[in-house]
Amino acid sequence: VQLQASGGGLVQAGDSLRLSCAASGRTLSRYTMSWFRQAPGKEREWVGMMRRAGSGGATFYAESVKGRFTISRDNTKNAVYLQMNSLKFEDTAVYYCAVAERHQVGLMTRADDFDYWGQGTQVTVSS
């Protein structure tokens, strides 16, 4: 599966932004996917995940973004979105979408759990 992430940009603290992850080659709803981010000088950090539709499609989020970020999926467009509200300076990072070939019970928060990655899109939040 090929993933194309987009939607990043420069915003002010408190603003909103929606990232998109468009897939080709596979039906995205059949796979569990996650969003990760990586800030300069830091390790890649899990942001949230959406289970595959066959497992209920539930979403889970890191504590740092819970209540502000929302993952959704549009099956007609074979795409997943990350709606980011009330952005903070510390949300500044390159954001990646990722898809797992193998579904696992429980949270999938490790980068190693995922097989396919988008190219990343830069989100910069000015304070």
C-alpha positions in Angstrom: 0.0 0.0 0.0 1.2 3.5 -0.8 0.4 6.4 1.6 0.4 10.1 0.8 0.2 12.4 3.7 -0.7 16.0 3.2 -2.3 19.0 4.9 0.5 20.3 7.1 1.4 23.9 7.4 2.3 26.9 9.6 -0.4 27.9 12.1 -0.7 29.8 15.3 -1.3 28.3 18.7 -5.0 27.6 19.2 -5.6 27.1 15.5 -6.9 23.9 13.8 -5.5 21.8 11.0 -6.6 18.7 9.3 -4.1 16.2 7.9 -5.0 13.7 5.2 -3.5 10.3 4.5 -4.6 8.9 1.1 -4.0 5.3 0.3 -3.5 3.5 -3.0 -3.1 -0.1 -3.7 -5.1 -1.4 -0.8 -8.5 -0.7 0.8 -7.5 1.3 3.9 -10.4 0.3 6.0 -9.2 -3.2 6.1 -6.1 -2.2 8.0 -5.3 -0.7 11.4 -3.5 2.5 11.0 -1.8 5.1 13.2 -0.5 8.6 13.1 2.9 9.3 14.5 4.9 12.5 14.8 8.6 13.4 15.2 9.8 16.7 16.5 13.4 17.8 15.8 15.8 16.0 18.0 13.2 13.7 19.4 12.1 10.1 18.8 9.1 9.3 16.7 6.0 9.5 18.9 2.7 7.7 18.6 -0.3 10.1 18.3 -3.3 7.9 17.8 -4.7 4.8 16.0 -7.8 3.6 14.3 -8.6 -0.1 14.3 -9.5 -1.7 11.0 -13.2 -1.6 10.2 -13.5 -5.4 10.7 -12.4 -4.9 14.3 -14.8 -2.0 15.0 -12.9 1.0 13.8 -12.3 2.3 17.3 -9.9 5.1 17.9 -7.3 5.6 20.6 -5.1 8.6 21.4 -2.0 9.5 23.2 -2.6 11.5 26.4 -0.9 14.5 25.0 -3.5 14.9 22.2 -6.6 13.3 23.7 -9.6 15.7 23.5 -7.9 17.8 20.8 -7.1 15.4 18.0 -9.6 13.2 16.2 -8.9 10.4 13.6 -11.6 9.7 11.0 -11.8 7.7 7.8 -13.6 8.3 4.5 -14.0 4.9 2.8 -15.2 6.6 -0.4 -11.9 8.4 -0.7 -9.8 5.6 0.8 -8.3 8.1 3.1 -7.8 8.8 6.8 -7.7 12.1 8.5 -6.2 13.7 11.6 -8.2 16.7 12.8 -6.1 18.7 15.1 -7.7 21.4 17.2 -6.3 23.7 19.9 -2.9 23.3 18.5 0.0 24.0 20.8 3.6 24.9 20.1 4.7 21.4 21.3 2.6 19.8 18.6 5.2 21.1 16.1 6.5 18.0 14.3 6.6 16.0 11.1 3.4 13.9 11.1 3.3 10.4 9.5 0.5 8.1 8.8 1.2 4.4 8.9 -0.6 1.1 8.2 -0.1 -2.2 9.8 -0.2 -5.4 7.7 -1.0 -7.5 10.8 -3.7 -6.6 13.2 -2.9 -7.0 16.9 -5.2 -7.1 19.9 -4.7 -4.0 22.1 -3.0 -0.7 21.4 -0.5 -0.6 18.6 1.8 2.3 19.5 5.2 1.1 18.3 6.6 2.2 15.0 7.7 -1.4 14.5 4.1 -2.5 14.5 3.5 -0.7 11.2 4.7 -1.7 7.8 3.8 1.1 5.4 4.5 4.8 6.0 3.5 8.0 4.3 6.3 10.5 3.5 5.4 12.9 6.4 3.9 16.3 6.5 5.3 19.2 8.5 3.1 20.9 11.1 4.6 24.1 12.7 2.7 25.8 15.4 3.9 29.3 16.4 3.4 30.4 19.9 
